[in-house]
Amino acid sequence: MTPRPALTDPWELAPGITVPNRVLLAPLAGIGNWFVRLQAARHGAGMAYSEMVSSFAIHYGNEKTLTELLRVHPDEGPTALQLFGQDPDVMRSAAAYVAEHVPQVDVIDLNMGCPVPKVCKTGAGAAMLKDPDTAVAVARAAREGSGKPVTVKLRSGSVPGDTSGVELAHRLVEEAGVAAITFHPRSAKVHHKGTPDYDLAAELVASLPAPVILTGGLHTVQDVEHAYERTGAAAVMLARGSLGNPWLFEQLLGLREEDPSAAEILAEWHWVMDRAEEHLGTDRAGRYLRKFHPWYVERLGGSKDLHTAMQQTSSITEARAVLDAHAAVAPMV
């Protein structure tokens, strides 16, 4: 039997797109901007996917979308931009815009797995599981509009026991020319709860004539290694497990064994704040990062006082002062 490739081995996502390793950053809605992707690349991620971006917002020229969500840093490495939307013509237009105006993007990814009601009620996200003909048309339009490889992120089905995502994956590859499928083997209904069906993922890997990237339930080194071996996936994609823990990429790639020290965590936290300020300005970044702070508080032991103090900050300046005060009294180990 041929041994499984190591997570450190390069692989071909599509003709001309070689990814240097098999540990990727997932498209994190509302989170995966350029500096989060850059952070993952700094810690070894072979490729990073953007947060989902509305194809309609691009098509109609929404300023915030064009100036903030489409920003790519030159040091990110291989990058995929995730789009969502249910209209093939709008998707073709948006994908063409990305190809012309954001040449750093290597791959167009399509979100057909988001279970959030405000996305599904438009017919996008996981709602596409129930409308496979439109899903195929949207994927084909993205490929034709951009001229770039297209990947699709899918759930296993709409509700527990539904495996329509497997059939749709085959149609997307065979009829729309999709280069790879990212598969989250949980139904849309359960969101992130319950145990991922890795056996179903293995069935898809064995039958699909395209690479399968596995995501879902991958929080620790042991989780990832077990799921990677069990499913035979081409690569793994870290999502919630990497929030506040970019060192997980390094551990999976054999670049480190130990967990980060308090000094490393604080330094990384300051790096994130610096980049957020660069991206959004002092005040906006201060508000935006309130959802980031709990991840780093947890890494430092989960202090309720530190959590409360960080949530009460309204600017980066205040947040830095709180962290500096914490570092002055906390052991730096």
Buried (B, 14 or more C-beta within 10 A) or exposed (E): EEEEBEBBEEBEBBEEBEBBBBBBBBBBBEBBBBBBBBBBBBBBBBBBBBBBBBBBBBBEEBEEBBEBBBBBBEEBBBBBBBBBBBBBBBBBBBBBBBBEEBEBBBBBBBBBBBBBEEBBEBBBBBBBBBBBEBBBBBBBBBBBBBEBBBBBBBBBBBEEEBBBBBEBBBBBBEBBBBBBBBBBBBBBBBEEEEEBBBEBBBBBBEEBEBBBBBBBBBBBEEBBBBBBEBBBBBBBBBBBBBBBBBBBBBBBBEEBEEEBEBEBBBEBBBBBBBBBBEBBEBEBBBEBBBEBBBBBBBBBEEBEEBBEBBBEBEBBEBBBEBBEEBBEEBEEE
